[in-house]
């Protein structure tokens, strides 16, 4: 199911340089990235990218907010980060992709494949390592931007409208960015601070 295409459409670099380049491009030029950087059947680079983003987020939590990270020693922290890399991130990515595919089936008639959906979700996590910093506004902004990247990616890759992409991405974005990366908690804290709720 997860394949590594040697020469994908758009020609992405592999390895650390490729990840860094994809990270910068998806943050700065998301439409261009999603139109050229997502290739049919080429899930492996997206999966690696998502794992790197999840591990960076987990390491950030361990560094900035150890109370939220359920460990008390460096060895346990390493084990938890390893579990995130090997089990949690890949499983969450593929479960969310399945949910996203079902939502797309209900809203978009002619769409790209599941592989492209996996890649879009993976690359939409680009801002999330920064969400681990102990700045509520930054966490909220990163999660909102991640959700926006998901909408842009779905619209570009599945050749649909922004409205349909927004509708299709609502539940996966809520699960991934709202709960997974702490966006809902950050927004709730901000709204309470501004006396809105």
C-alpha positions as CSV (number, residue, x, y, z in Angstrom):
1,X,0.0,0.0,0.0
2,X,2.8,2.4,0.8
3,X,5.1,2.7,-2.2
4,X,8.1,4.8,-3.0
5,X,8.1,6.0,-6.6
6,X,11.5,6.9,-7.9
7,X,10.5,9.7,-10.2
8,X,7.2,11.1,-9.1
9,X,5.4,13.8,-11.0
10,X,7.1,17.0,-9.8
11,X,10.4,15.4,-9.0
12,X,10.7,15.6,-5.2
13,X,14.0,15.1,-3.4
14,X,14.3,12.3,-0.9
15,X,16.0,12.3,2.5
16,X,16.4,15.1,5.0
17,X,16.9,17.7,2.2
18,X,13.6,16.6,0.6
19,X,11.7,16.8,3.9
20,X,13.1,20.3,4.6
21,X,12.3,21.5,1.1
22,X,8.8,20.0,1.3
23,X,8.2,21.6,4.7
24,X,9.3,25.1,3.5
25,X,7.3,24.9,0.3
26,X,4.1,23.6,1.7
27,X,4.2,26.4,4.3
28,X,5.0,29.2,1.8
29,X,3.5,28.0,-1.5
30,X,0.9,25.4,-0.6
31,X,-1.1,25.5,-3.9
32,X,2.1,25.0,-6.0
33,X,3.3,22.3,-3.6
34,X,0.1,20.3,-3.7
35,X,-0.2,20.6,-7.5
36,X,3.4,19.5,-8.1
37,X,4.5,17.6,-5.0
38,X,1.7,15.0,-4.6
39,X,2.1,12.0,-6.9
40,X,-0.3,9.1,-7.5
41,X,0.9,6.0,-5.6
42,X,3.8,7.7,-3.9
43,X,2.8,7.6,-0.2
44,X,6.2,6.9,1.4
45,X,7.6,10.4,1.3
46,X,4.3,11.8,2.7
47,X,4.3,9.1,5.5
48,X,7.9,9.9,6.4
49,X,7.1,13.6,6.4
50,X,4.1,13.0,8.8
51,X,6.2,10.9,11.1
52,X,8.9,13.6,11.2
53,X,6.3,16.2,12.0
54,X,4.7,14.1,14.7
55,X,8.1,13.2,16.3
56,X,9.1,16.9,16.2
57,X,5.8,17.8,18.0
58,X,6.3,15.1,20.6
59,X,9.9,16.2,21.2
60,X,8.6,19.8,21.6
61,X,6.1,18.7,24.1
62,X,8.8,16.8,26.1
63,X,11.0,19.9,26.0
64,X,8.5,22.7,26.6
65,X,5.7,21.0,28.6
66,X,6.9,17.9,30.3
67,X,3.8,17.8,32.5
68,X,1.7,17.1,29.4
69,X,4.1,14.4,28.3
70,X,3.4,11.3,30.4
71,X,7.0,10.4,31.3
72,X,9.4,11.1,34.1
73,X,12.7,10.1,32.6
74,X,14.7,10.5,29.5
75,X,14.5,6.8,28.7
76,X,10.7,6.8,28.9
77,X,10.5,9.9,26.8
78,X,12.6,8.2,24.1
79,X,10.3,5.2,24.2
80,X,7.2,7.4,23.8
81,X,8.8,9.3,20.9
82,X,9.7,6.0,19.3
83,X,6.1,4.8,19.7
84,X,4.9,8.0,18.1
85,X,7.3,7.4,15.1
86,X,6.6,3.7,14.6
87,X,3.0,3.3,15.7
88,X,0.9,6.4,16.4
89,X,1.7,8.6,13.5
90,X,1.4,6.0,10.7
91,X,-1.8,4.5,12.2
92,X,-3.4,8.0,12.8
93,X,-2.4,9.1,9.2
94,X,-4.0,6.1,7.6
95,X,-7.1,6.1,9.8
96,X,-7.7,9.8,9.0
97,X,-7.1,9.1,5.3
98,X,-9.8,6.4,5.4
99,X,-12.2,8.8,7.1
100,X,-11.2,11.6,4.7
101,X,-11.8,9.3,1.7
102,X,-15.3,8.5,2.9
103,X,-16.0,12.2,3.3
104,X,-14.7,12.9,-0.2
105,X,-16.8,10.1,-1.6
106,X,-19.9,11.9,-0.2
107,X,-18.9,15.4,-1.5
108,X,-16.6,15.1,-4.6
109,X,-17.7,13.1,-7.7
110,X,-14.4,12.8,-9.6
111,X,-11.6,12.6,-7.2
112,X,-8.0,11.5,-7.0
113,X,-7.0,8.3,-5.2
114,X,-6.5,7.3,-1.6
115,X,-2.7,7.7,-2.0
116,X,-3.1,11.3,-2.8
117,X,-5.4,11.8,0.1
118,X,-2.8,10.3,2.5
119,X,-0.2,12.6,1.1
120,X,-2.4,15.7,1.5
121,X,-3.1,14.9,5.1
122,X,0.6,14.2,5.8
123,X,1.8,17.5,4.3
124,X,-0.9,19.5,6.0
125,X,0.8,18.8,9.3
126,X,3.7,21.0,8.3
127,X,3.0,23.8,10.8
128,X,2.3,21.5,13.8
129,X,5.8,21.0,15.2
130,X,5.6,24.7,16.2
131,X,2.3,24.0,18.0
132,X,4.3,22.3,20.8
133,X,5.7,25.6,21.9
134,X,4.2,27.0,25.1
135,X,2.5,29.9,23.4
136,X,-1.3,29.5,23.1
137,X,-1.6,31.9,20.2
138,X,1.1,30.0,18.2
139,X,-0.6,26.6,18.9
140,X,-4.0,28.0,17.7
141,X,-2.4,29.6,14.6
142,X,-0.5,26.4,13.7
143,X,-3.6,24.2,14.0
144,X,-5.8,26.7,12.0
145,X,-3.1,26.9,9.3
146,X,-2.8,23.1,9.2
147,X,-6.6,22.9,8.7
148,X,-6.4,25.5,6.0
149,X,-3.6,23.5,4.3
150,X,-5.7,20.4,4.4
151,X,-8.5,22.3,2.6
152,X,-6.2,23.8,0.0
153,X,-4.5,20.4,-0.6
154,X,-7.9,18.6,-1.0
155,X,-9.1,21.3,-3.4
156,X,-6.0,21.2,-5.5
157,X,-5.4,17.4,-5.6
158,X,-9.0,16.4,-5.9
159,X,-9.8,19.2,-8.3
160,X,-12.8,20.5,-6.4
161,X,-14.1,23.7,-4.9
162,X,-12.9,25.2,-1.7
163,X,-16.4,24.8,-0.3
164,X,-16.5,21.1,-1.0
165,X,-13.0,20.6,0.3
166,X,-13.9,22.5,3.5
167,X,-17.0,20.4,4.0
168,X,-15.1,17.1,3.3
169,X,-12.2,18.0,5.6
170,X,-14.3,19.2,8.6
171,X,-14.2,16.0,10.7
172,X,-10.6,14.9,9.8
173,X,-9.3,18.4,10.5
174,X,-11.2,18.5,13.8
175,X,-9.7,15.2,14.9
176,X,-6.1,15.9,13.7
177,X,-5.6,19.6,14.4
178,X,-8.3,20.2,17.0
179,X,-7.6,17.2,19.2
180,X,-4.4,15.6,18.0
181,X,-2.3,18.8,18.0
182,X,-4.2,20.7,20.7
183,X,-6.0,23.3,18.6
184,X,-9.3,23.1,20.4
185,X,-7.6,23.5,23.9
186,X,-5.6,26.5,22.6
187,X,-8.7,28.2,21.1
188,X,-10.7,27.6,24.2
189,X,-8.0,29.1,26.3
190,X,-7.8,32.2,24.0
191,X,-11.6,32.7,24.0
192,X,-11.7,32.5,27.8
193,X,-8.8,35.0,28.0
194,X,-10.7,37.3,25.7
195,X,-13.9,36.9,27.9
196,X,-15.8,35.5,24.9
197,X,-16.8,32.3,26.7
